[in-house]
Amino acid sequence: MSAIPAIELIDVGKHYGAVSVLSGINLSIAEGEFMALLGPSGCGKSTLLKLIAGLEELSEGEIYVGGRLANYLKPSDRDVAMVFQNYALYPHMTVRENIGFPLKMSGLAKDAVRGKVEDAASFLQLGAQLDRFPDELSGGQRQRVALGRAVVRQPLAFLMDEPLSNLDALLRVEMRTELVRLHKRVGRTTIYVTHDQVEAMTMANRIVLMHKGVIQQVGTPAEVYSRPANTFVATFVGSPTMNLFKGRIESGGNGRKFVGPFELPLNGMGTKLADGPATLGIRPEKVQIAGADTSHGLTGTVELVERVGADSFIVAQLGGGTSVNARVDASTEIKEGDLVAITLPAGALCLFDAEGIAVEEGA
């Protein structure tokens, strides 16, 4: 990878009058990286993509594309290719003409255009559809045509705005695989906007999680899942979401402990965090549930058991309106109404301060 980032954003902001859509965005995207912009609807991820493409004007900050300041470059001069949610194909053009249109506009010779179009169509399994029109194609085929039109340009970066959201569930899974395969083959920087955490977790090298126009965390899928930067990330990523228990940290003769819906010794966690409000978190698959041995630890009553394939999702009531979600093997013999022992392993716990910010291990 080049030492110069493919795309770099420095203190980027976007405002519409008094309304701030994006604020303080700092991001460096490496050459050849597949980065997902993930977040709920309205968080600013599509606006950020349009700023990079030049389809929206910056309110503040700087954007560099391939080491060049792009703030004042036209979209056509930024060496990026957009792939939209609605395909944006020309209905009066054949597949061949749609894919080759950007090359034709660049003045490339007809023979060269034909060769590049046929190469892209072969790779995207569109060879038999080259002389058809968009309304004769399935949704997946139309999305492949949109990808082909981007690929033939061989841009510095692909910018994809929820390209799979109009496809059915099975086709989305197939297209995810094809996009990853495409990325590995062409090796171009890809920025992929999605609100679907499964897409982000399975496709991206790194995830940028956004909320209300602000970046919440940047990291690999494993980092974002296992070490969420705050309680928003903890609850947005993962299904079922992370269990969060609000309470306090208290010090006493037996050491520091978390006091909330239950009491739990911290065993060295959060040593630099002062006594006071805190939140304890744990992923459902880390929760251990056993039979009716309630001689120690937490106890709960199973309210719900949902079997989903190889897993069972269990909701157990701890009392006082507090419940815990667990994800266990479907072969686990637990049924609704059972009294169970619940263990929260110390090594699987996450601790968040009063503002919901993660406390680093040993901090």
Secondary structure as UniProt FT lines:
FT   STRAND          7..16
FT   TURN            17..18
FT   STRAND          19..29
FT   TURN            31..32
FT   STRAND          34..38
FT   TURN            41..42
FT   HELIX           45..53
FT   STRAND          60..65
FT   TURN            66..67
FT   STRAND          68..69
FT   TURN            71..72
FT   HELIX           75..77
FT   STRAND          80..83
FT   TURN            85..86
FT   TURN            91..92
FT   HELIX           95..105
FT   TURN            106..107
FT   HELIX           110..123
FT   TURN            124..125
FT   HELIX           127..129
FT   TURN            130..131
FT   HELIX           134..136
FT   HELIX           139..151
FT   TURN            152..153
FT   STRAND          157..161
FT   TURN            163..166
FT   HELIX           169..186
FT   STRAND          189..194
FT   HELIX           197..203
FT   STRAND          206..211
FT   TURN            212..213
FT   STRAND          214..219
FT   HELIX           221..226
FT   HELIX           231..236
FT   STRAND          243..252
FT   TURN            253..254
FT   STRAND          255..259
FT   STRAND          263..265
FT   TURN            267..272
FT   STRAND          276..282
FT   HELIX           284..286
FT   STRAND          288..290
FT   STRAND          298..308
FT   TURN            309..310
FT   STRAND          311..319
FT   TURN            320..321
FT   STRAND          322..329
FT   TURN            330..331
FT   TURN            336..337
FT   STRAND          339..343
FT   HELIX           346..348
FT   STRAND          350..352
FT   TURN            354..355
FT   STRAND          357..358
FT   TURN            361..362
//
